[in-house]
Amino acid sequence: MRNRKEDFEDDGRTIADMNVDGMPWYEPKRQDNAEKIELTSSEQRALIGSALKAALLVAAIFGLVYFLFILFCTHVWFA
């Protein structure tokens, strides 16, 4: 039989990050190496417009579902 402890080699991968906020050993991650993306004003407008369209689409879908539920209640369920 081979001893498993002798075969183990640490390859540096993290299986579960134990650095949890609130624990005594917590160390905030530093993001000094994060690249900052500079956007032109037209790119910023396009980004904001796309986010606004997505939010309005979600709101419209919720509104439609609410409207259909009210119609169902008034014409089928409580009729």
Backbone bond lengths (Angstrom), bond angles and torsions (degrees), N, CA, C in turn:
res aa  C-N    CA-C-N  psi(-1)  N-CA   C-N-CA  omega(-1)  CA-C   N-CA-C  phi
1 M - - - 1.458 - - 1.519 110.39 -
2 R 1.301 113.82 138.97 1.461 118.47 178.06 1.522 109.42 -91.21
3 N 1.276 115.64 145.23 1.457 121.39 177.83 1.523 108.19 -84.35
4 R 1.326 116.99 120.50 1.470 120.95 -176.18 1.515 112.59 -67.01
5 K 1.327 118.42 -29.36 1.460 120.67 -179.02 1.520 111.32 -65.70
6 E 1.298 117.58 -30.51 1.457 120.42 178.68 1.519 111.66 -73.54
7 D 1.337 118.13 -26.81 1.456 121.51 -177.07 1.524 112.99 -85.39
8 F 1.329 118.52 -13.11 1.459 121.59 -174.35 1.528 110.91 -73.44
9 E 1.333 115.09 129.58 1.459 121.11 173.68 1.512 107.59 -128.96
10 D 1.320 117.27 129.12 1.464 122.33 -179.56 1.525 108.46 -80.62
11 D 1.329 116.03 119.79 1.459 119.77 179.27 1.524 112.67 -98.50
12 G 1.348 117.99 2.39 1.455 121.70 173.68 1.515 115.00 87.78
13 R 1.323 118.89 -0.80 1.470 120.76 179.16 1.517 110.42 -74.52
14 T 1.336 116.06 146.25 1.457 121.34 177.35 1.517 108.58 -99.69
15 I 1.306 117.30 120.60 1.454 121.64 178.34 1.524 109.57 -82.28
16 A 1.318 117.68 -49.17 1.457 122.61 177.86 1.521 107.87 -139.39
17 D 1.325 116.60 121.58 1.453 121.15 -179.92 1.524 109.14 -73.98
18 M 1.314 117.07 117.95 1.458 122.02 -177.81 1.522 111.87 -94.52
19 N 1.333 117.89 7.72 1.450 122.61 178.16 1.526 108.24 -83.18
20 V 1.336 117.09 84.48 1.458 122.97 -172.94 1.520 109.34 -105.03
21 D 1.328 116.76 133.96 1.450 121.83 179.35 1.528 110.46 -59.36
22 G 1.334 116.93 131.12 1.454 121.58 179.50 1.522 113.46 101.44
23 M 1.310 117.36 -15.05 1.459 120.07 179.00 1.527 109.19 -84.79
24 P 1.328 118.10 154.57 1.467 119.92 -176.28 1.528 113.56 -61.98
25 W 1.321 118.47 -27.59 1.457 121.23 -176.95 1.531 112.93 -94.82
26 Y 1.338 116.86 10.27 1.471 120.68 -176.73 1.522 111.19 -65.09
27 E 1.303 116.54 130.83 1.453 123.20 174.08 1.529 107.66 -127.66
28 P 1.329 117.80 118.89 1.470 119.34 -179.87 1.523 110.81 -61.28
29 K 1.312 115.33 141.76 1.460 119.84 179.62 1.517 109.51 -75.87
30 R 1.272 115.59 138.66 1.456 120.92 178.46 1.511 109.18 -93.29
31 Q 1.300 115.53 136.91 1.456 120.10 179.61 1.520 110.19 -119.75
32 D 1.319 115.36 47.80 1.456 120.27 179.64 1.517 111.56 -69.54
33 N 1.319 116.42 -28.42 1.459 120.65 -176.00 1.520 112.75 -87.14
34 A 1.331 116.98 2.06 1.460 119.67 -178.16 1.525 109.81 -67.86
35 E 1.313 114.85 133.06 1.465 119.47 178.93 1.517 109.38 -81.81
36 K 1.303 115.83 136.20 1.444 120.83 178.28 1.526 107.97 -95.63
37 I 1.307 115.83 128.78 1.461 120.44 -178.86 1.518 108.58 -95.58
38 E 1.289 116.05 123.34 1.461 121.56 177.01 1.523 108.52 -94.80
39 L 1.332 116.23 125.29 1.456 121.20 -179.96 1.522 109.79 -110.33
40 T 1.314 115.19 144.41 1.455 119.08 173.86 1.523 108.09 -76.41
41 S 1.320 116.50 168.37 1.468 119.27 -177.65 1.529 111.35 -65.20
42 S 1.319 117.90 -34.85 1.467 119.62 178.67 1.531 110.72 -69.76
43 E 1.337 117.96 -35.47 1.462 121.05 176.92 1.528 110.68 -68.93
44 Q 1.334 116.54 -37.72 1.459 120.17 176.82 1.521 111.12 -63.40
45 R 1.336 116.73 -44.43 1.469 120.68 178.35 1.521 110.79 -61.85
46 A 1.325 117.24 -42.17 1.460 121.09 179.13 1.531 110.63 -63.75
47 L 1.321 117.09 -40.50 1.459 121.17 179.55 1.529 110.85 -66.08
48 I 1.321 116.96 -45.96 1.462 120.90 179.36 1.523 110.34 -65.04
49 G 1.332 117.52 -41.01 1.466 121.36 178.45 1.517 111.97 -62.67
50 S 1.316 116.99 -41.31 1.469 120.46 179.36 1.528 110.89 -66.14
51 A 1.330 116.98 -41.46 1.465 119.95 178.22 1.525 110.66 -65.09
52 L 1.336 117.06 -39.34 1.460 121.06 178.73 1.529 111.13 -65.49
53 K 1.325 116.94 -41.58 1.470 120.28 177.97 1.532 111.08 -62.69
54 A 1.329 116.59 -41.08 1.466 120.07 179.21 1.528 110.79 -64.62
55 A 1.331 117.03 -42.40 1.467 120.14 179.83 1.522 111.01 -66.38
56 L 1.330 117.42 -40.11 1.459 120.70 178.93 1.525 111.22 -67.52
57 L 1.314 117.40 -35.06 1.464 120.85 177.06 1.524 110.48 -63.68
58 V 1.322 116.97 -45.17 1.464 120.56 178.74 1.523 110.19 -63.32
59 A 1.345 117.41 -42.86 1.466 121.24 179.26 1.528 110.73 -64.05
60 A 1.327 117.65 -38.39 1.461 121.25 178.62 1.528 110.99 -65.81
61 I 1.314 117.08 -39.89 1.467 120.40 178.93 1.530 110.23 -64.99
62 F 1.344 117.06 -44.29 1.459 119.57 177.73 1.530 110.99 -63.44
63 G 1.333 117.17 -40.01 1.464 120.95 178.21 1.514 111.59 -63.77
64 L 1.318 117.17 -41.80 1.462 121.26 178.87 1.523 110.98 -63.84
65 V 1.323 117.02 -43.59 1.465 120.53 178.79 1.524 110.22 -63.25
66 Y 1.327 117.29 -41.55 1.464 121.32 178.00 1.532 110.42 -62.66
67 F 1.337 116.91 -44.52 1.465 121.65 179.11 1.530 111.13 -61.82
68 L 1.329 116.86 -44.45 1.465 120.14 178.81 1.522 111.61 -65.54
69 F 1.327 118.15 -34.93 1.457 121.57 177.00 1.530 110.39 -65.28
70 I 1.333 116.96 -42.35 1.462 120.68 178.37 1.527 110.20 -64.09
71 L 1.325 117.58 -42.10 1.464 120.45 176.90 1.532 110.70 -61.61
72 F 1.321 116.56 -44.34 1.454 120.43 178.80 1.523 110.80 -59.81
73 C 1.333 116.45 -44.38 1.463 120.59 -178.83 1.517 111.35 -63.25
74 T 1.320 117.73 -44.54 1.466 120.76 -174.76 1.519 112.78 -75.08
75 H 1.330 118.58 -33.99 1.467 120.87 -173.87 1.530 114.30 -99.59
76 V 1.314 118.66 -25.64 1.462 120.25 -175.87 1.520 111.55 -115.08
77 W 1.300 117.02 -54.05 1.443 120.61 -169.93 1.536 111.58 -73.31
78 F 1.338 118.21 -49.95 1.456 121.60 -177.01 1.521 113.40 -94.95
79 A 1.302 118.44 7.24 1.471 120.92 -176.58 1.509 112.98 -73.41
